[in-house]
Amino acid sequence: MEESVDLHEEASKENEQTLANLSPAEEATSKDEVEIEKFLQEQKSKNTQYKTKSDLNAWKKFCESQKESRAIENIPANELDLLLSKFFISVRKQNGTEYEPGTLSGFQRSFQRYLHEKGSLINILRDNEFSRSREVLAAKRKNLVWQGKGNCPNATRELTEAEEDALFENGQFGVHDPKSLQRALWWFLSLHFGWRARDESRKLCWGDVGLATDPETDSEYLVWKSERGSKTRTEQNCGHQRTFEPKAHASNKSRCPVEFYKAFRSHRSQAMLEPDAPFYLAINHQRKPNDNVWYLDRPLGKNEIGKFLKDAFAAAKLDDTNKKKVSNHSVRKTSVGRLLEADVQPNFVAQLSGHKNLKSLDSYHSASLKRQREMSAILSREPGTSAQSEENQVITSTTTQQNVFTVQQIQPQAIFAGAHIDKFEGCTFNINVFCGDQSKIARLNEN
């Protein structure tokens, strides 16, 4: 893997060289500008910076092969369009294989992001001068799809209920040791709060999650009180906030999130109960057997947090027959998928997960194995599965002694809709509801 270097670190080196050649007055002004630029760079997503840096390295290697030494922002539009076209056609991974179609589009966006940061006025995504390179990119993406690419082979999948059970039964989640306890609480909070892979978890402080009591049921619950920003909720996008504070209510089951939270709290030092203390802590491997404090007074590394589920899944020796990877992001997919599978309204799910667009939920959930079996049974016309068949009918018959009324051409959900019925006495109702051929209804009435 190419060495990861933050773009703002390179900018800092350039700024230091510039300051050395300035007068005292100019140096004072430039120092202020450097500090401002440094602050702005630090607020940018580290993942985005790494992606931009990595893609630019690929571009530089390509330019070397073309004997092109100019920086991308210094290449005239017509020449840059030609180079971009060649790049999209020829770029390959280090092992010589093709990239996924989405990765090629990612290259294009990274280049535009870099050009914008350098103050360039050209836009390779929209300007007419770059129509050819955009056409080449579209054609290359189409060609890659034809080759079988674009099926998201590295996409994270959601966990099944059986796999979740196995993680608890195998001791990877539990209250018996510091690693299992911290992992289990992470699972509960991520599941109930709809957290992303490790972003919210890494930023989380002890005071961000609180214990409260429901005034109506008098039961306890965990509440995510303070959100420290994410890629969809920043100060620049302050209009998009969660509709409600996500909650994890206590349950009567052994896997009660509130009880796990209390257990985790009991094994922290007093200093780590302060509101601004890191939530996830490094384990004290030197503790004595009778020590009640299991964790050190320092945060758990972000890489360790990022491997919570992957390590637990591997340690439980679960077979990944789905052929798609399991990672921390799987819990977010599980959260969204489980709610949608239970027919929770999509807008409620999005309010919990923080998605701005309901369409974004589509990529988080696909038909479960149970749903796939049901669809196969319907297509095979197995008995009891063709709910929308013309032969389906609902017949409700109550027989007493007197008059007979036939109600026809009524939708099932509309029967007695809005009516206030006190009681029936001395009547016979034969209600025949058909969804299908009206001629069958006519034949029924004739009989």
C-alpha positions as CSV (number, residue, x, y, z in Angstrom):
1,M,0.0,0.0,0.0
2,E,1.2,3.4,-0.8
3,E,2.4,5.5,2.1
4,S,-0.4,7.7,3.5
5,V,0.6,11.3,3.8
6,D,-2.0,14.0,4.7
7,L,-2.3,16.8,2.1
8,H,-2.1,19.5,4.8
9,E,1.3,18.1,5.9
10,E,2.6,18.7,2.5
11,A,1.0,22.2,2.5
12,S,2.7,22.9,5.8
13,K,6.2,22.1,4.3
14,E,5.5,24.4,1.4
15,N,4.4,27.2,3.7
16,E,7.5,26.9,5.8
17,Q,9.7,27.3,2.8
18,T,7.7,30.3,1.7
19,L,8.0,32.0,5.1
20,A,11.8,31.8,5.1
21,N,11.9,34.2,2.1
22,L,9.6,36.9,3.5
23,S,10.2,40.2,5.4
24,P,9.1,40.4,9.1
25,A,5.8,42.2,8.2
26,E,5.0,39.8,5.4
27,E,6.0,36.9,7.5
28,A,3.5,37.9,10.3
29,T,0.7,38.1,7.7
30,S,1.7,34.8,6.1
31,K,1.8,33.0,9.4
32,D,-1.8,34.0,10.1
33,E,-2.7,32.6,6.7
34,V,-0.8,29.4,7.3
35,E,-2.6,28.9,10.6
36,I,-6.0,29.5,9.0
37,E,-5.1,27.1,6.2
38,K,-3.9,24.5,8.7
39,F,-7.1,24.8,10.7
40,L,-9.2,24.3,7.5
41,Q,-7.2,21.3,6.5
42,E,-7.6,19.7,9.9
43,Q,-11.4,19.9,9.7
44,K,-11.5,17.9,6.5
45,S,-12.2,14.2,6.5
46,K,-9.0,12.2,6.9
47,N,-10.4,9.5,4.7
48,T,-11.1,12.0,2.0
49,Q,-7.6,13.4,2.2
50,Y,-6.1,9.9,2.0
51,K,-8.3,9.0,-1.0
52,T,-7.3,12.2,-2.8
53,K,-3.6,11.6,-2.0
54,S,-3.8,8.0,-3.1
55,D,-5.5,8.8,-6.4
56,L,-3.0,11.6,-7.1
57,N,-0.2,9.1,-6.7
58,A,-1.8,6.9,-9.4
59,W,-2.1,10.0,-11.6
60,K,1.6,10.9,-11.1
61,K,2.7,7.4,-12.0
62,F,0.6,7.6,-15.2
63,C,2.1,11.0,-16.1
64,E,5.6,9.6,-15.6
65,S,4.8,6.9,-18.1
66,Q,3.6,9.6,-20.5
67,K,6.7,11.7,-19.8
68,E,4.5,14.5,-18.4
69,S,6.1,16.4,-15.6
70,R,3.7,19.3,-15.1
71,A,1.3,19.3,-12.1
72,I,-2.3,18.6,-13.0
73,E,-3.4,22.1,-12.3
74,N,-0.8,23.5,-14.7
75,I,-1.8,21.5,-17.7
76,P,-4.0,23.3,-20.4
77,A,-7.6,22.0,-20.6
78,N,-7.3,20.5,-24.1
79,E,-4.1,18.5,-23.1
80,L,-5.5,17.5,-19.8
81,D,-8.7,16.2,-21.4
82,L,-6.5,13.9,-23.6
83,L,-4.4,12.8,-20.7
84,L,-7.5,12.0,-18.6
85,S,-9.0,10.0,-21.5
86,K,-5.8,7.9,-21.7
87,F,-5.7,7.5,-17.9
88,F,-9.2,6.1,-17.7
89,I,-8.5,3.6,-20.5
90,S,-5.2,2.4,-19.2
91,V,-5.1,2.7,-15.4
92,R,-4.8,-0.6,-13.5
93,K,-4.3,-1.9,-10.0
94,Q,-0.7,-2.7,-8.8
95,N,-1.4,-6.3,-9.6
96,G,-2.4,-5.5,-13.1
97,T,-6.2,-6.1,-12.7
98,E,-9.0,-3.7,-13.6
99,Y,-10.5,-1.3,-11.1
100,E,-14.2,-1.4,-10.3
101,P,-16.4,1.1,-12.3
102,G,-17.1,3.2,-9.2
103,T,-13.4,3.5,-8.5
104,L,-12.7,5.1,-11.9
105,S,-15.4,7.7,-11.1
106,G,-13.7,8.2,-7.7
107,F,-10.5,9.1,-9.5
108,Q,-12.3,11.7,-11.5
109,R,-13.8,13.3,-8.3
110,S,-10.5,13.2,-6.5
111,F,-8.8,15.1,-9.4
112,Q,-11.5,17.7,-9.4
113,R,-11.3,18.1,-5.6
114,Y,-7.6,18.7,-5.8
115,L,-8.0,21.2,-8.7
116,H,-10.5,23.1,-6.6
117,E,-8.2,23.2,-3.6
118,K,-5.4,24.5,-5.8
119,G,-7.6,27.4,-7.0
120,S,-8.0,26.1,-10.5
121,L,-11.1,27.4,-12.4
122,I,-11.5,24.4,-14.6
123,N,-14.1,21.7,-13.8
124,I,-13.4,18.3,-15.4
125,L,-16.9,17.2,-14.3
126,R,-18.9,19.8,-16.2
127,D,-16.8,21.9,-18.6
128,N,-17.3,21.3,-22.3
129,E,-13.6,21.1,-22.8
130,F,-13.6,17.7,-20.9
131,S,-16.6,16.1,-22.7
132,R,-14.3,13.6,-24.4
133,S,-12.7,12.3,-21.2
134,R,-16.2,12.0,-19.6
135,E,-17.3,10.1,-22.6
136,V,-14.3,7.8,-22.3
137,L,-15.0,7.3,-18.6
138,A,-18.6,6.3,-19.3
139,A,-17.6,3.9,-22.1
140,K,-14.9,2.3,-19.8
141,R,-17.4,1.9,-17.0
142,K,-19.8,0.2,-19.4
143,N,-17.0,-2.1,-20.6
144,L,-16.1,-3.1,-17.1
145,V,-19.8,-3.9,-16.3
146,W,-19.8,-6.1,-19.4
147,Q,-16.7,-7.9,-18.0
148,G,-18.6,-8.6,-14.8
149,K,-17.3,-5.7,-12.7
150,G,-19.5,-3.4,-10.6
151,N,-21.2,-6.1,-8.5
152,C,-19.6,-4.6,-5.3
153,P,-17.6,-7.7,-4.3
154,N,-16.2,-5.9,-1.3
155,A,-19.5,-4.6,0.0
156,T,-20.2,-5.2,3.6
157,R,-23.2,-7.3,4.5
158,E,-25.6,-7.4,7.4
159,L,-25.5,-10.2,10.0
160,T,-28.2,-12.8,10.4
161,E,-29.9,-13.4,13.7
162,A,-28.2,-16.8,14.0
163,E,-24.8,-15.1,13.6
164,E,-25.6,-12.6,16.3
165,D,-26.7,-15.4,18.6
166,A,-23.4,-17.2,17.9
167,L,-21.3,-14.2,18.9
168,F,-23.0,-14.2,22.3
169,E,-23.0,-17.9,22.7
170,N,-19.3,-18.2,21.8
171,G,-18.3,-15.6,24.3
172,Q,-17.2,-12.9,21.8
173,F,-20.0,-10.7,23.2
174,G,-20.6,-10.9,26.9
175,V,-19.9,-9.4,30.4
176,H,-17.2,-12.0,31.5
177,D,-14.1,-10.1,30.2
178,P,-13.1,-6.6,29.2
179,K,-12.9,-7.3,25.5
180,S,-16.2,-9.1,25.2
181,L,-18.0,-6.5,27.3
182,Q,-16.7,-3.5,25.3
183,R,-17.5,-5.2,22.0
184,A,-21.0,-6.1,23.2
185,L,-21.8,-2.6,24.3
186,W,-20.4,-1.3,21.0
187,W,-22.8,-3.7,19.2
188,F,-25.8,-2.6,21.2
189,L,-25.1,1.1,20.8
190,S,-24.3,0.9,17.1
191,L,-27.4,-1.3,16.4
192,H,-29.8,0.9,18.3
193,F,-28.3,4.2,17.3
194,G,-27.6,3.4,13.7
195,W,-23.9,4.3,13.9
196,R,-21.4,4.2,11.0
197,A,-18.4,1.9,10.9
198,R,-16.2,3.6,13.4
199,D,-16.7,7.3,12.9
200,E,-19.2,7.9,15.7
201,S,-17.5,5.3,17.9
202,R,-14.1,6.9,17.7
203,K,-15.4,10.4,18.5
204,L,-17.7,9.2,21.3
205,C,-17.2,10.5,24.9
206,W,-18.6,9.1,28.1
207,G,-21.0,11.9,28.5
208,D,-22.5,11.5,25.0
209,V,-24.5,8.5,26.1
210,G,-26.7,8.8,29.2
211,L,-29.0,6.7,31.2
212,A,-32.6,7.9,31.5
213,T,-36.0,6.8,32.7
214,D,-39.1,6.6,30.5
215,P,-41.8,8.7,32.3
216,E,-44.6,6.6,30.8
217,T,-43.3,3.1,31.5
218,D,-40.8,3.9,34.3
219,S,-38.3,1.7,32.5
220,E,-34.7,2.7,31.9
221,Y,-33.1,3.4,28.5
222,L,-29.8,4.6,27.0
223,V,-29.9,7.8,25.0
224,W,-27.4,9.3,22.6
225,K,-27.5,12.9,23.8
226,S,-24.6,14.5,22.0
227,E,-23.6,13.9,18.4
228,R,-20.1,15.1,17.4
229,G,-20.7,15.4,13.7
230,S,-20.6,13.1,10.8
231,K,-20.4,13.3,7.0
232,T,-24.1,14.2,6.8
233,R,-24.3,16.5,9.9
234,T,-21.7,19.2,10.2
235,E,-21.7,22.9,11.0
236,Q,-22.0,23.6,7.3
237,N,-25.1,21.4,7.1
238,C,-26.6,22.3,10.4
239,G,-30.1,22.2,8.9
240,H,-30.0,18.4,8.8
241,Q,-30.3,17.0,12.3
242,R,-31.8,13.8,13.7
243,T,-35.5,14.1,14.4
244,F,-35.1,12.4,17.7
245,E,-32.4,11.3,20.1
246,P,-31.7,7.6,19.4
247,K,-32.6,5.3,22.3
248,A,-31.9,1.8,23.5
249,H,-34.5,0.6,25.9
250,A,-34.0,-1.9,28.6
251,S,-35.3,-5.4,27.9
252,N,-36.2,-8.4,30.0
253,K,-33.8,-10.6,28.1
254,S,-30.2,-11.5,29.1
255,R,-28.9,-9.2,26.3
256,C,-30.2,-6.0,27.9
257,P,-28.3,-3.0,26.6
258,V,-28.9,-1.1,29.8
259,E,-27.4,-3.8,31.9
260,F,-24.3,-4.1,29.7
261,Y,-23.9,-0.3,30.0
262,K,-24.0,-0.5,33.8
263,A,-21.5,-3.4,33.8
264,F,-19.1,-1.4,31.6
265,R,-19.5,1.6,33.8
266,S,-18.6,-0.4,36.9
267,H,-15.3,-1.5,35.4
268,R,-14.1,2.0,34.6
269,S,-12.0,4.2,36.8
270,Q,-13.6,7.3,38.4
271,A,-11.6,9.6,36.1
272,M,-13.0,7.8,33.1
273,L,-16.6,8.6,34.2
274,E,-16.1,12.3,33.5
275,P,-18.3,13.5,30.5
276,D,-15.3,14.4,28.3
277,A,-13.5,11.0,28.9
278,P,-13.2,8.7,25.9
279,F,-15.9,6.1,25.8
280,Y,-14.0,3.1,24.5
281,L,-10.9,2.4,26.6
282,A,-7.6,0.4,26.3
283,I,-7.7,-2.8,28.3
284,N,-5.4,-3.1,31.4
285,H,-3.7,-6.4,30.6
286,Q,-1.6,-6.1,33.8
287,R,-4.5,-5.9,36.2
288,K,-4.8,-8.4,39.1
289,P,-7.5,-11.0,39.1
290,N,-9.5,-9.2,41.8
291,D,-9.2,-5.8,40.3
292,N,-12.6,-4.3,39.6
293,V,-11.2,-1.7,37.1
294,W,-10.5,-3.5,33.8
295,Y,-9.6,-0.5,31.6
296,L,-6.8,2.0,31.5
297,D,-7.3,5.8,31.6
298,R,-6.7,6.2,27.9
299,P,-8.7,5.7,24.7
300,L,-8.8,2.5,22.7
301,G,-7.0,3.0,19.4
302,K,-9.1,3.7,16.4
303,N,-7.7,0.6,14.5
304,E,-8.8,-1.6,17.4
305,I,-12.3,0.0,17.4
306,G,-12.4,-0.6,13.6
307,K,-11.8,-4.3,14.0
308,F,-14.5,-5.0,16.7
309,L,-16.8,-7.1,14.6
310,K,-14.3,-8.5,12.2
311,D,-12.2,-9.9,15.0
312,A,-15.2,-11.2,16.9
313,F,-16.6,-12.9,13.8
314,A,-13.2,-14.6,13.1
315,A,-12.7,-15.7,16.7
316,A,-16.2,-17.3,16.7
317,K,-15.1,-19.3,13.7
318,L,-18.3,-18.4,11.8
319,D,-18.4,-19.6,8.2
320,D,-18.9,-16.6,5.9
321,T,-20.9,-18.5,3.2
322,N,-22.3,-15.2,2.0
323,K,-19.0,-14.4,0.4
324,K,-19.3,-10.8,1.3
325,K,-17.2,-9.3,4.0
326,V,-18.1,-8.6,7.6
327,S,-16.8,-5.4,9.1
328,N,-18.0,-2.8,11.7
329,H,-20.2,-1.4,9.0
330,S,-22.2,-4.6,9.1
331,V,-23.9,-3.5,12.3
332,R,-25.3,-0.4,10.5
333,K,-26.6,-2.6,7.7
334,T,-28.0,-5.0,10.2
335,S,-29.8,-2.1,12.0
336,V,-31.3,-0.7,8.9
337,G,-32.1,-4.1,7.3
338,R,-33.8,-5.5,10.5
339,L,-36.1,-2.5,10.8
340,L,-37.0,-2.5,7.1
341,E,-37.6,-6.3,7.2
342,A,-40.1,-5.7,10.0
343,D,-41.9,-3.1,7.9
344,V,-40.9,-0.1,9.9
345,Q,-41.7,3.0,7.9
346,P,-38.6,4.0,5.8
347,N,-38.8,7.6,7.0
348,F,-38.6,6.5,10.6
349,V,-35.6,4.3,9.8
350,A,-33.8,7.2,8.1
351,Q,-34.5,9.4,11.1
352,L,-32.7,6.9,13.3
353,S,-29.8,6.2,10.9
354,G,-29.4,9.8,9.9
355,H,-29.8,9.3,6.2
356,K,-30.8,12.5,4.4
357,N,-32.4,10.6,1.4
358,L,-34.7,7.6,1.7
359,K,-33.3,6.3,-1.5
360,S,-30.0,5.7,0.3
361,L,-31.6,3.0,2.4
362,D,-31.9,0.8,-0.7
363,S,-28.2,-0.1,-0.6
364,Y,-28.5,-1.0,3.1
365,H,-31.0,-3.8,2.7
366,S,-31.7,-6.6,0.3
367,A,-34.2,-9.4,0.4
368,S,-33.4,-11.8,3.3
369,L,-33.1,-15.5,2.7
370,K,-36.6,-15.9,4.1
371,R,-38.0,-13.4,1.6
372,Q,-36.1,-15.1,-1.2
373,R,-37.6,-18.4,-0.3
374,E,-41.1,-16.8,-0.3
375,M,-40.5,-15.2,-3.7
376,S,-39.3,-18.5,-5.2
377,A,-42.4,-20.3,-3.8
378,I,-44.7,-17.7,-5.3
379,L,-43.0,-18.1,-8.7
380,S,-43.3,-21.9,-8.4
381,R,-47.1,-21.4,-7.7
382,E,-46.8,-23.5,-4.5
383,P,-50.1,-23.8,-2.6
384,G,-50.9,-21.0,-0.3
385,T,-48.5,-18.5,-1.8
386,S,-50.4,-16.8,-4.6
387,A,-52.0,-14.1,-2.5
388,Q,-52.8,-12.0,-5.5
389,S,-54.3,-14.7,-7.6
390,E,-57.7,-14.2,-9.2
391,E,-58.9,-17.4,-7.5
392,N,-58.3,-15.7,-4.1
393,Q,-61.4,-14.8,-2.2
394,V,-62.5,-14.0,1.3
395,I,-65.8,-15.4,2.4
396,T,-67.3,-14.6,5.7
397,S,-70.6,-16.1,6.5
398,T,-72.7,-15.7,9.5
399,T,-76.1,-17.5,9.5
400,T,-79.1,-16.8,11.6
401,Q,-82.7,-16.8,10.2
402,Q,-83.9,-13.9,8.2
403,N,-82.8,-11.6,5.3
404,V,-79.8,-12.2,3.0
405,F,-77.7,-9.3,1.7
406,T,-74.9,-9.7,-1.0
407,V,-72.2,-7.1,-0.9
408,Q,-70.1,-7.1,-4.1
409,Q,-67.2,-5.3,-5.6
410,I,-65.8,-4.1,-2.3
411,Q,-62.1,-4.0,-1.5
412,P,-61.3,-6.1,1.6
413,Q,-59.8,-3.2,3.4
414,A,-62.9,-1.0,2.8
415,I,-65.5,-3.3,4.4
416,F,-67.5,-1.3,7.0
417,A,-64.8,1.4,6.7
418,G,-65.7,4.4,9.0
419,A,-68.8,2.7,10.2
420,H,-69.9,2.6,13.9
421,I,-71.7,-0.7,14.4
422,D,-73.4,-1.3,17.7
423,K,-74.8,-4.8,17.2
424,F,-76.5,-7.2,14.7
425,E,-79.6,-9.1,15.5
426,G,-81.7,-11.6,13.5
427,C,-79.7,-11.1,10.2
428,T,-77.7,-13.3,7.8
429,F,-74.8,-11.7,6.0
430,N,-73.0,-13.5,3.1
431,I,-70.1,-11.3,2.2
432,N,-68.2,-12.4,-1.0
433,V,-65.1,-10.4,-1.9
434,F,-63.3,-11.1,-5.1
435,C,-60.1,-9.6,-6.6
436,G,-60.2,-10.5,-10.2
437,D,-62.6,-11.4,-13.0
438,Q,-65.9,-9.5,-12.6
439,S,-67.7,-12.3,-14.6
440,K,-67.2,-14.6,-11.6
441,I,-69.0,-12.1,-9.4
442,A,-71.9,-12.0,-11.9
443,R,-72.1,-15.8,-11.9
444,L,-72.2,-15.9,-8.1
445,N,-75.1,-13.4,-8.0
446,E,-77.0,-15.4,-10.5
447,N,-76.8,-18.5,-8.3
